[in-house]
Amino acid sequence: MTAHVLQKEYALAKYTDLPLLMRWTEGLVVTLIVMIGWLPAIWFVTFVSRIVGVDLGVGLHALLTVLLLAGAVYGSSRAIHRLWPHEKQD
C-alpha cells in the first residue's frame, strides 16, 4: 500500500467512526492471518525443527505453531494501532 493511499484512508477515517473502523480492520487482518497462516506456520516450524535436528512431537509442534500465529496477530494489531490511533483527531 502506498503512502498516498494510506493518507486517503486516514483522511476518510477522520470523518467516520474511527474505533469501529479500526475494530473491523483489525478483525479482518486477524481472521486473514489465522486462516491463511496455519499452513505456512506449520511448515516453518517443521522446517526449523528439521534444521535443528530435534523431533518436537505433536504437542510441542502445535504449541510453537500457535505461538507463531499469535505473534503475527499481535504484530499486525500493533501496526494497525500505530496507523490509526484510538483518539479521534480533529
Residue pairs with C-beta under 8 A, 6 or more apart in sequence:
6 83
10 83
10 84
13 21
13 22
13 84
14 88
14 89
14 90
18 84
18 86
18 88
19 86
21 84
22 80
22 81
22 84
22 86
25 80
25 84
26 76
26 77
26 80
29 76
29 77
29 80
30 73
30 76
30 77
33 69
33 72
33 73
33 76
34 69
34 73
37 69
37 72
38 65
38 69
41 65
41 68
41 69
41 72
42 61
42 65
44 68
45 56
45 61
45 64
45 65
45 68
46 61
49 55
49 56
49 61
56 64
